Each structure stands twice: as C-alpha cells, then as structure tokens.
C-alpha cells in the first residue's frame, strides 16, 4: 500500500497496535519502505518517533524492533489514564466551546440510542470518539496528546471486554457531558473518575495466556452508583 510520507508513523503505529508486527520482531527500514510505498527517510523518522513513544526499541546487532511491554508497564499506563482522564474532564468543564458540546452531546445521543437498541457494533468507535473529543475540549494540547498516546498504547497491550451494561455506560458519558456543560469541574472530575475506574476493570492483557483472574486489572471493584451520578 502507498502511504503519504507524513502518515508513515501513524501507519506503522496502527499496525503495531493491531498486531501486524509481533512484539520483539525486527522492523527494517527497507521492508517498511516497500510496504508503505515510501522512501527510507520518512520510515527512519517514524521509527525515531515510535521509539520515543515506547512502541519501538533499538537493539544491538538487531536494529529497530517492536517493544515488548511488561505487565507492570501496562498497569502503569492504566494508572496514568485514571489520573489524566478525570483531569481532562475537569479542564473541559472550564474551557469547552459550544462546538465541543455539540459534538459531545451528539455522540452521547448516538451512543445511548445504539445501546438501548442492542446494536453494539459501533459503540466502541463512538466511545473512542467521545473521549478524544472530551480531551480536546480540555483546551490543553499537551494533555490531549498525552491521553491519545496512552490510548494507543493501552489498546496495544490490552483487549477490552464490552460493558456488561452499555446503557449504564453511556449514561455515565451523558453525566460527564452534563457536568461539562454546566461548568462544574469538580462534578466532571468525579464522574469521569468513576467511569474510568469501571472501564479499567474490563481490560485484559493480550500477551498472557489463560483466562483466570490474574490477567484482569483490578484497580477498582466497587460499582458506580448511578443515582449519585445523575444528580
């Protein structure tokens, strides 16, 4: 396939996240250039960026290779997200624009309709779009960029189970938007914290075998009280 030079980094990252390149496998400039239909220069630049992001490592006698994150590194990423997602929601309540609110409300409306109708095919993409928009509404490019990188790496390391109750999950999204619309930063932070804690328990490491409880992330076990979330 042919990819614009400026998009080579995104294309390689996406392929790493999707498992096209296995953990620990070599990434040669020549083969990557041929795959994406570009010269070796943008490939070299992309590999440097991906190494800085933690997707690639350079090994002696082997060159660039796909990184092999540990279970502890994965847990650290989830903990970072649990701190930053609520911060982003809090900032969004202070800095969001009407354009942000329009998109967020539209996404919540679509998500709730799909959830009530039992159509879960596109709920994951809607959820990703929601959280990306929420972080952009924080008015902090640095925070938004950091959250985007965290989501990429978490998606690479973990598979995520669908919510047991998607209607309730999208009610939480709606409660976050309500708080953001009112400019209530503390409320936005607290609801986003509960939502992030709940979603974190659904993450399972991709690179461990078996299905026992050891590969379920258990940062929070208490249920979200939606009666308090809605008011």
N, C-alpha and C positions, 0 to 999 in steps of 0.2 A: 504493500500500500504506500501511497505517497502522502507525506505529511508536511505542511509548511514548516520551515526551519524553526520559527518561533514557537511551534507547538510540539516539538520533539520531546521536550522534557515532560509535558503533560501526557503524551502518548506512552512514553516509557513507564512513567509512574503508574498510569492506569493499568498497563499490562502487568506490572509487578503486583499491584493490589489484587488484580483478577487472577493471579496465579499463572500467567503465561510463562513467566520466568520463575523457576523454583528457588527457594531460599538456598543461598550458597552457590548458585550457578554462576558461571562466568558471563560477563557482558562485554563482548569485544566490539570495538568501535566499527570495525569493518562489517560485521554481521548486522549490527544495529542500523548502520547507514544504509545497507542494502534493504533491510526490512522496511524502513520508513521512507526510502526514496530520497535521501538527502546526502550531503557530503559528510565527512567525518568531523568537520568543525562544530556544527550545532550538536552533534552527538557528544563530543568531548565536553562542551559547555554544559549540556544536560546532565552528564554523569557527575560533573563537579557539583551542580546544584543538588542533585539527588543524594550525593554523599553528605552534603551539609544538612540535608533534611533527615538523614538516617536510613534511607532506603538502600543505599549502596555503600560498600566498603572497598577500599583498595588493599589488596593483599600482595605481599612479596612473592614474586615469581608467578603470580596468577593475574594480577591487574584488577580491574573493576569486577566486583561480584555482588550479587544480591545479598543484602544483610540478612542475618539470622537473629531476629529479636528473641529475647528470653521471656519467660513467663513474668518475671519481675518487671521487665521493661514495659510489657503490656499493661500490667496492673498500675504502673506509674502513670501511663498515658491516660487511663481511665480516671485516676485520681485528679490529674490536672484538668481534665474535661469537667469533672464535678465541681471544681473551683471556678473555672472560667465561664462555663455556660451561664450560671446564675449571675456572674458579674456582667456578662453581655446583656442579659435581660434587664438588669438594673440600670445599666447605662442607656439602653434603648428607651426606657421609660422617661429618661431625661432628655434624650436627643433625637428621638424618632421624628420622621417627617410624615406628612399626610400621605405621601406616596408609599412609604413603608407600611403604614397602617392599612392602606387599601390592599396591598399585596398580601399582608399577613391575614387580614380578615377573609379575603378570597380563598386563601389556602385552607384556613380553618373550615370555612363553609364547604369546600370540596371534600376535605378530609372527613368531616362529620357525615356528609351525605354518603360517601363511599363506605364508611364504617357501618352506618346504620343499614345500608343495603347489602352488607356482607361481601362487598367487592373489594378485596384486599390487594388486588394485583398491583395497583399504583400507589398504595398508601405509603410504601417505603420511600418512593421518589418524592411524594408530596411532603413527607416528614423531613427529608433532607433539604428540600427547597425552603421549607418553613424555617429550619434552624439556620440556614445560610442567610436568609433574609433578616432574621432576628439579629444575627451577629453584625450584619451590615448596618442595621438600624442603631447599633451602639455608637456610631459616629467615630469609632476608633479603628482605623485601617490596620494597625498593629495587632489589636485584639482579634479582629475578624480574620486576618491572615493566619494567626496562630491557631485559631479554632479550626480553620479549614485544613491546615496541616495535621492537626490532631485527628480530625475525622478521617482523613485519608489513611493515616497510619493505623487507627483503630479498626477501620474496615479491612485492612490488610491482615491484621493479627487475629481478629475475632469474626466469628459468624454471629448473627443476631437473630434470636427467636422472635417471631411475630408476637405482638402483645396478646396476652390472654383475653383482654377485653379492649379491642380497638376503639370502641365508643368512649370508654372512660379515658383512654389515652388521648383522644382528640378533644375531650372535654378539658383536659389539662392544658392542651395547646390553647384552647379558647380562653381559659382563665389567665394564662400568661398575657395574651393579647389584650384582654380587658384591663389588666393592671397597667400594661404599657400605654394603652390609650388614655387612661386616667392620669398618667404621670406618676403613678405610685411605685417608686423604685424599690422600696422595701418589700412590697407585696409581690412585685415581679420577681425579685430575687428569691423569695421564699417558695413561691410556686414552682419556679424553674428548678430550684434545688430538689424538691420532692419529685418532680418529673424526671430529672436526670438520675436521681438515685434509683427510681423504679426501672428506668430503661437499662441502667448499668447491670442489674441482676440478670438480664436476658442475654448477656454476652458470654460466648464460649470460645475458648482458644481453638484456633484452626489447626495448630500443629501438635496437639496431644491426642492420643488415642483414647477410645472408650467414651462412655457417656455418663461416668459417675459424677458425683457432686464436686469432685476436686477441680474440674475444669469449668465450673460455674463461678462467676465472680459474685462475691457475697459481701459487697460493701454496705448494703442496706437490706434488711429483711422486713422492716415494718411497712405495712400497707399505707397508701396515701389516703387520707381522709378527704374525700371529695366534697363533703358537706362544708368543710372549712375552706376548701379551695374556691368554691363558687361564691363565697361571700367576702 
